[in-house]
């Protein structure tokens, strides 16, 4: 298996796909791709049918889109328990994952990652301010408090055991850190901030960060 990813310093979707594949425990190799120039985009199109990263190449097929890769991994490696076993928790885990996959546009716009705004390392940026961003952050804080309060007590993760949902929210934690966002100002009682710290402290993210900074 080969996972095609973008620049580790700022490709948030690549990070999600890589974390999911790491959670399976399976062996896979990584193909580093870039998309900064027309030539690089052409080369990437030969590896990924959508022209985006990540893309998983397995048994002659290419699975693109991070959520599709995550669902494939959950089916292929059931022993990894990538979704919660409890039906109610599993349904809500899919809900919060899908919302992160398709929503929070203000967070992506105002706290975007790129060469000047890496999600790794010690670089920090001025905290942006916008009502739409405030709504996104309040929504994220509310989701974390709700799921942690119902399913995650006694665990650092949203649904007890670490799941795909946690991998999808890891880039959010990196954005919060880089843009020095005060979650208390968005309704947090410490729950969301502690959760973000747990995501960034996970050994898989720390390995990604080390490799990104190498």
N, C-alpha and C positions, 0 to 999 in steps of 0.2 A: 504494500500500500504506500502511496505517495500523497502527501498533503501539500498542495501548492498554497503558499502564503505570501503576503505582502511584507513590507518593511516592518520589522518587529517593534520598532520604536513607536509606531503610530497607527498600525493597521489593527483597529479594534476588532473587526470581524474575523480577521485571521487569528487573533488571540482566542476568541471564543471557540472557533473550530479546533484549534490546537489543544485547548484545555479539555474539550470534550473527548478528543482522541486519547489524550493522556489518561483520562479517567477510565477508559476501557481497559487499560493495562496491555493493550495490543502493541505489537511492534509495527512501526511505520517510519518512513523516511520523510524528510522535509525538502521541498523544492522552493527556494527563495526566488520570488519574482518582484519586479517593480512595475510601476505604471505611470511614471513621471513624464515620459516622452512618447511621441507617436510610435517610435520604434519599439519601445518597451511594451506599449499597449498591444501592438501587433503580435509580439512574441507571447504575451500572456494569453491572447485569444487562441493561440495554438494549444494551450494547456487547459484552458477553462472555456467552455462553450458560451458562458455568459460574458466573458471578458472581465470578470471580477474574481476576487479572492474572498474566502478560501475555496478550493476545489479539491475533492478527494478522488484520486485515481485508484481504482481497485478492480481487478479481474477484467481489465479491458474497458470498463465503464468509467465515466466521470460523474460524480455526484457533486453538484454545485449548490450554493446557498447554505449558510451556516445552520439554519434550522433543519434543512433536509439532511445534512450530515449528522446532526444530533439525533434525529429520529432514526436514521439508518443505524447509527452506533448503538442506540438503545435496543433496537430489535436484534442486531447481530451479536451483541454481547449482553444478554440479559443478566448474567452473573455479576455484572458491574453495577447493577441497580441504579442506572442513571436517572430514572424517574422514581418518585416515592412509591412504595408498595400499597399504601392506603389509597383507595379510589378517590376519596374527597381531596386528599392532599395532592394526588397526581393530577387531578383536573385543575386545581388551582395553580399548581406548579406550571402546567402547560399554559395557563392563562397569563401568569406574570411573565413567562418567557416570551409568549407571542406578543404581549404588549411592548416588551422591550425590543423585540425584533422589528416591529412596525411603527412604533410610536416614539414619543419624546423627541420630537423634531427640534424644539427650541434648545434642548440640551445638546443635541448634535450640532446645531448651528452656532450657538454662543460658546460652547465648550468643545469645539472641534479639535481633533488631534491631527498633527501633521509635522513636517520637519521642524517647525518653530514651536510646536506644542507637543512634545513627546509625552507618552503616558508612562515612561520609565525614567529612572534617575532622579536627580535632585532639582531639576529645573522647575521653577514655579512661575505662574503668571498672575496678573491682576484679576481679581474676581469680577466677572461680568455682571451686569445688572439689567434685567428686563422682566416685565410682568409675566410673559410667557415662560421664561426660564424659571421664575419663581413657582409657577404652577406645576411645571414638570418636577421640580425638586420636591415640592410638597407632596405630590403624588407618589414619588419614589419613597419618601420617608414614610408615608402612610402605608404603602404596600409592605415595606419591611417590618414596620411595627405590627401590622395585622398578622402577617404570616409567621413571624417569629413568636408573637404572643400566642398563637393558636397551635403551631406545630413545632416550633424551634426551641422551646424552652429546654435548658440543659444541654444545648448544642450551639455551636457558633453559626450554624447554617439556617436557611429559611425554613426547611421542612424536616429538620432533624438530621438525617444523613445528607451529605453533600450531593447535589443533583445538578442536572443541566441548568436549572434556574440560576444556581449560584455562578456557574461559568458565564452565563449571559450578563450577569450584573457585575462581574469583575472589572470590565472596562469603565463602568460608572465609578467604581471606587478609585480607579486611576485618575479619572477626570476630576473627581472631588478633591483629590490630593493635589493635582497639578494646578488647578484653579483656586485652591485654598478656600473652598466653599464651606461656610459655617452651616451645618445642617440643623443646628439648634434654632437658627433663624427661620427654618422652614418646618417647624413643628416637631423636631426630634427631641427625645428625652434621653438621648445617649444610646438608644438601641441601634439606630441606623449607623451612627458613627462607629460603634463597636463592630458592627457587622462589616462595614467597609474595611476596617483594619484587619479583620480576619481574612477577608478575601485577598488582601495584599500580602498577608503573611503566609499564605498557603505555599508549600514548597514548589508546586508547579508554576505558580506565577513568579516566584522568586527566581526559578531557573530561566523562565522566559526573559525576565528583566536582565539577568546576568548575560544571557546570550545577545540580547538587544544592545547592550552597552559594550560588548566585546569588540 
